[in-house]
């Protein structure tokens, strides 16, 4: 049962990254795509109907983590208190920018909220990447299963580590890059004319660095935490994951060059899914490794809720996720197609 809930949490986090990831990517490249006021309105309109619904997946993932692995939830939220507060404020600022931009017709007003939207989106992408890097590298857990991580120490990945070091900064920059590519592919899918051409060109230009960082991240991850290969030695089918990563990266490039925007975006979604699946596969059964003593690590066994609660919760979780998936399907089908402003303001 613990393994099933581990997979469900991984599924929810992946859904958030794939869906809200293109929102963050669009924000990160906002000024590169929108050169005029009309083009920036197109950018906002491309994500306007779905961005808030996409963020619900983060809330659902947090709630599921609290229910299924309460000890992990407690340790993470106490140890990463400052980064979590930063995430909260960035989410608030990004939402305020999206909703308030069109409330006043003024170049200064709109430029201010354009900047807030883009800066918050970029920083969120980096922070989420840094968070994943911390989980893979490990945190300084003590015997009680708790820890405190300062924002940074000496930028090394051993000893008394901080939230930021050379490895977690690398994962943060990689997250920003791949989500920017993901956002560019979404904009190519949703727009026409110059914005479409600009988005497609940008996606292709970001593809090369994404390939380089994908390979580099694998090498340095094995260097920082060699244990990530343990499950591959036990479960040989794990080699399917890097194959999917490579194939999806090739598909992004091929379909983008052909102008097949939907297939390119779907390939990007598969790439992100495979990357996160690889991280989950490499970590299992650990949910938060210890960088001080491996015996202090948190696993699905020592952090999970009682078996009875997990069984009962699975029933209600299934009902809730069916409703959520139904809503997501309706929204994306209803707002399918290219963005057409026809003179109206975003609201």
C-alpha positions in Angstrom: 0.0 0.0 0.0 2.9 2.4 0.8 4.3 1.8 -2.7 1.0 2.6 -4.3 0.7 5.9 -2.4 4.3 6.7 -3.4 3.3 6.3 -7.0 0.2 8.4 -6.5 2.2 11.3 -5.0 4.7 11.0 -7.9 1.8 11.1 -10.4 0.3 14.2 -8.8 3.6 16.1 -8.8 4.2 15.1 -12.4 0.8 16.3 -13.4 1.6 19.6 -11.7 4.9 20.0 -13.5 3.5 19.1 -16.9 0.5 21.3 -16.6 1.6 24.3 -14.5 5.0 23.9 -16.0 4.0 25.4 -19.3 2.4 28.3 -17.4 5.7 28.9 -15.6 7.6 28.6 -18.9 5.3 31.1 -20.6 6.0 33.5 -17.8 9.7 33.0 -18.0 9.8 33.8 -21.7 7.1 36.4 -21.6 9.2 39.3 -22.8 10.8 37.2 -25.5 7.4 36.3 -27.0 5.5 39.5 -26.6 7.1 42.5 -28.3 3.9 44.6 -28.4 1.0 45.1 -26.1 -1.2 43.0 -28.3 1.3 40.1 -28.3 1.6 40.2 -24.5 -2.2 40.1 -24.2 -2.1 37.0 -26.5 0.5 35.5 -24.1 -1.8 36.0 -21.1 -4.9 34.8 -23.0 -3.1 31.6 -23.9 -2.8 30.5 -20.3 -5.6 32.6 -18.7 -8.4 30.0 -18.7 -6.2 27.2 -17.2 -3.4 28.6 -15.0 -5.3 28.6 -11.8 -6.7 25.1 -12.4 -3.2 23.9 -13.1 -2.0 25.1 -9.7 -4.7 23.0 -8.0 -2.5 19.9 -8.7 0.2 21.3 -6.4 -2.4 21.7 -3.6 -3.7 18.1 -4.2 -0.1 16.8 -4.2 0.5 18.5 -0.9 -2.7 17.2 0.7 -2.0 13.7 -0.5 1.5 13.9 0.9 0.1 15.1 4.3 -2.4 12.2 4.3 -0.2 9.3 3.1 3.3 10.3 4.5 2.6 12.6 7.4 6.1 12.2 8.9 7.7 13.2 5.6 5.3 16.2 5.4 6.3 17.4 8.9 10.0 17.0 8.3 10.0 18.7 4.9 7.8 21.6 5.9 9.9 22.3 9.0 13.3 21.9 7.3 12.4 23.8 4.2 10.4 26.5 5.9 12.1 29.5 4.3 12.0 28.0 0.7 8.4 27.1 1.2 7.6 30.7 2.2 9.4 31.9 -0.9 7.3 29.6 -3.0 4.1 30.8 -1.4 4.9 34.5 -2.0 6.0 33.8 -5.6 2.7 32.0 -6.3 0.8 34.9 -4.7 2.7 37.5 -6.8 2.3 35.5 -10.0 -1.5 35.2 -9.4 -1.8 38.9 -8.6 0.1 39.8 -11.7 -2.1 37.7 -13.9 -5.4 39.0 -12.5 -4.5 42.7 -12.0 -2.6 43.5 -15.2 -5.8 44.4 -17.1 -7.5 46.4 -14.3 -5.9 49.7 -15.3 -5.1 51.0 -18.8 -1.6 52.4 -18.2 1.8 51.4 -19.8 3.5 51.8 -16.4 0.9 49.6 -14.6 1.0 46.9 -17.2 4.8 46.9 -17.5 5.1 46.6 -13.7 2.8 43.5 -13.6 4.5 42.0 -16.7 7.8 42.2 -14.8 6.3 40.6 -11.7 4.7 37.8 -13.7 7.9 37.0 -15.6 10.2 37.3 -12.6 7.9 35.2 -10.3 7.6 32.5 -13.0 11.3 32.3 -13.5 12.1 32.1 -9.8 9.4 29.5 -9.2 10.8 27.3 -11.9 14.3 27.6 -10.3 13.0 27.0 -6.8 11.1 23.9 -7.8 14.3 22.6 -9.6 16.4 23.3 -6.5 13.8 21.4 -4.4 14.1 18.4 -6.5 17.9 18.6 -6.4 17.8 18.7 -2.5 15.6 15.6 -2.4 18.0 13.7 -4.7 21.2 14.9 -3.0 19.8 14.4 0.5 19.3 16.6 3.5 21.0 16.7 6.9 18.4 14.6 8.8 19.1 13.8 12.4 18.1 10.7 14.4 14.6 12.1 15.0 13.9 12.4 11.3 14.0 16.3 11.3 16.5 18.7 9.9 17.3 22.4 9.3 18.8 23.5 6.0 20.2 27.0 5.8 19.8 28.8 2.5 23.5 28.0 1.7 26.7 27.1 3.4 29.9 26.4 1.4 28.1 25.3 -1.8 29.5 21.8 -1.5 27.3 18.7 -1.7 28.8 17.0 1.3 29.1 17.9 5.0 26.7 20.5 6.4 24.8 21.2 3.2 22.4 24.1 2.5 19.5 24.5 0.2 21.7 26.0 -2.4 24.9 24.3 -3.6 26.5 23.8 -7.1 24.3 20.7 -7.7 21.0 22.2 -6.6 21.7 25.4 -8.5 22.3 23.3 -11.6 19.0 21.5 -11.2 17.3 24.8 -10.7 18.7 26.2 -13.9 17.8 23.0 -15.8 14.2 23.3 -14.5 14.1 26.9 -15.8 15.4 25.9 -19.2 13.2 22.8 -19.8 10.1 24.6 -18.5 10.8 27.6 -20.8 11.0 25.2 -23.7 7.8 23.6 -22.6 6.1 27.0 -22.4 7.4 28.0 -25.8 5.9 24.8 -27.3 2.5 25.6 -25.6 2.6 29.1 -27.1 3.4 27.7 -30.5 0.4 25.4 -30.1 -2.0 28.2 -29.0 -1.0 31.1 -31.2 -0.7 32.1 -34.8 1.3 34.6 -36.8 4.5 36.2 -35.5 4.0 34.9 -31.9 3.7 31.4 -33.2 6.8 31.6 -35.3 8.7 33.3 -32.5 7.6 30.6 -30.0 8.6 27.7 -32.3 12.0 29.3 -33.0 12.6 29.8 -29.3 11.7 26.2 -28.5 14.1 24.9 -31.1 16.9 27.2 -29.8 16.3 26.0 -26.2 16.3 22.3 -27.3 20.1 22.1 -27.7 20.9 23.4 -24.2 18.1 21.2 -22.8 19.8 18.1 -24.3 23.2 19.1 -22.9 21.8 19.8 -19.5 19.8 16.5 -19.5 23.0 14.5 -20.1 25.0 16.6 -17.7 22.4 16.3 -15.0 22.5 12.5 -15.3 26.3 12.4 -15.0 26.5 14.8 -12.0 23.6 13.1 -10.2 25.4 9.8 -10.3 28.5 11.6 -9.0 26.6 13.2 -6.2 24.5 10.2 -5.3 25.7 6.9 -6.8 22.8 5.1 -5.1 20.5 6.3 -7.8 21.7 3.4 -9.9 20.8 0.8 -7.3 17.2 0.2 -8.5 18.4 -0.1 -12.1 20.6 -3.0 -11.1 17.6 -4.7 -9.4 14.9 -3.8 -11.9 16.4 -4.0 -15.4 13.2 -2.5 -16.9 14.3 0.8 -15.4 16.4 1.3 -18.6 13.2 2.0 -20.4 13.0 5.4 -18.7 16.2 7.0 -20.2 15.2 5.5 -23.6 11.9 7.4 -23.4 13.8 10.6 -22.4 16.0 10.3 -25.5 13.1 9.5 -27.9 10.9 12.3 -26.5 13.8 14.8 -26.9 14.3 13.7 -30.5 10.5 14.0 -31.1 10.4 17.5 -29.8 13.0 18.6 -32.3 11.6 16.8 -35.2 8.0 17.9 -34.7 9.0 21.5 -34.0 10.9 21.7 -37.2 8.0 20.2 -39.1 5.5 22.7 -37.5 3.5 19.9 -35.8 2.9 21.9 -32.6 0.6 19.6 -30.8 2.9 16.6 -31.2 5.9 18.7 -30.1 4.1 19.8 -27.0 3.0 16.2 -26.2 6.5 15.0 -26.7 7.7 17.7 -24.2 5.1 16.4 -21.8 6.4 12.9 -22.2 9.9 14.1 -21.6 9.0 15.9 -18.4 7.1 12.8 -17.2 10.0 10.5 -18.0 12.5 12.7 -16.2 10.3 12.8 -13.0 9.6 9.1 -13.3 13.3 8.5 -13.5 13.8 10.5 -10.3 11.1 8.7 -8.4 12.4 5.3 -9.7 15.9 6.2 -8.6 14.8 7.3 -5.1 12.4 4.5 -4.2 11.9 3.4 -1.5 13.4 6.6 -0.1 11.3 9.7 0.1 14.0 11.9 1.7 17.5 10.6 1.9 19.9 11.7 4.7 23.2 13.3 3.8 24.5 12.8 7.3 23.8 9.1 8.0 21.9 6.8 5.6 20.2 5.1 8.6 18.4 8.4 9.3 16.8 8.5 5.8 13.0 8.7 5.5 11.4 5.9 3.5 7.9 4.9 2.5 8.0 2.4 5.4 8.9 4.7 8.2 6.8 7.8 7.1 3.6 6.2 5.9 0.3 6.5 7.7 -1.5 3.4 9.1 -2.5 0.8 6.6 -6.2 1.1 7.5 -6.2 4.8 6.8 -4.4 4.3 3.5 -6.9 1.8 2.4 -9.9 3.9 3.3 -8.3 7.1 1.9 -7.7 5.4 -1.4 -11.5 5.1 -1.9 -12.1 8.8 -1.4 -8.9 9.8 -3.2 -10.1 7.9 -6.3 -13.5 9.6 -6.2 -11.8 13.0 -5.9 -9.3 12.4 -8.6 -12.0 11.3 -11.1 -13.8 14.6 -10.5 -10.6 16.5 -10.9 -9.7 14.7 -14.1 -13.2 15.3 -15.4 -12.9 19.0 -14.8 -9.5 19.3 -16.4 -10.7 17.4 -19.5 -13.7 19.8 -19.8 -11.6 22.9 -19.4 -9.0 21.9 -21.9 -11.6 20.8 -24.5 -13.7 23.9 -24.0 -10.7 26.2 -24.5 -9.0 24.2 -27.2 -7.8 25.9 -30.4 -5.8 29.0 -31.1 -6.1 32.2 -29.1 -8.2 34.9 -30.8 -8.5 38.2 -28.8 -10.8 40.0 -31.2 -10.1 43.2 -29.3 -11.2 42.1 -25.9 -9.2 42.5 -22.7 -7.9 39.6 -20.6 -9.8 39.2 -17.4 
